[in-house]
Amino acid sequence: MKQYDETEALRRELLDEVYAGAFSGLGAMILDAEEIRRADGGELEEIARRYGL
């Protein structure tokens, strides 16, 4: 259960980053939202590295 919670917390953090970036004028960031929603734990970690988290 803990792994699931950590994965979902990372997913929420990444989505927050995407939405904040899109709101601040970097609209292309919103394109990553669907990838983040569908990603598994390993894929989320890779996306987080791309975002510098």
N, C-alpha and C positions, 0 to 999 in steps of 0.2 A: 504494500500500500504506500510505503514511503517513497519508492521510486516513482510511482504514479503522481504523487503530490508534487515532487520535485520537477517532473516533466511538465506538469500543467502550470506550475509557477513560472517556469522558464518560458512556456508558450505565452502566458499572460504578459510577461515582461517584454518579450519580443513584439507582441501585438501593440503594446503601449508605445514602444519605440517607433513602430511603423506609423501608427495613427498620429503621434506627435510630429513626426517628420513630414507627413502629408499635410497636416494642418499648418505647419510653418512654411509651406511653400515647396516642399520637395515631393510633389504629387506622385512621382514615379514609385516612391516607396510603398504606396498602397498595393502595388502589384505583387509584393512579397507576402501580403496578408494571407492569401489562399494557400501558398506554399507552407506557411507557418501553421495554418490550421490543420493541414493534412499530414504534416511531418511526424515521424516517430521520434523517440528520444535522441537517437544518434544524429538524425538529420537536424533536429533542433539545436544540438550542440554545435554543429557545423555552421548553421545560420548565425548563431550567437557569436562565433568567432569572426564571421564576416562583418558583423555589426560592432565588433570590439568589446563584447560583453564577457 
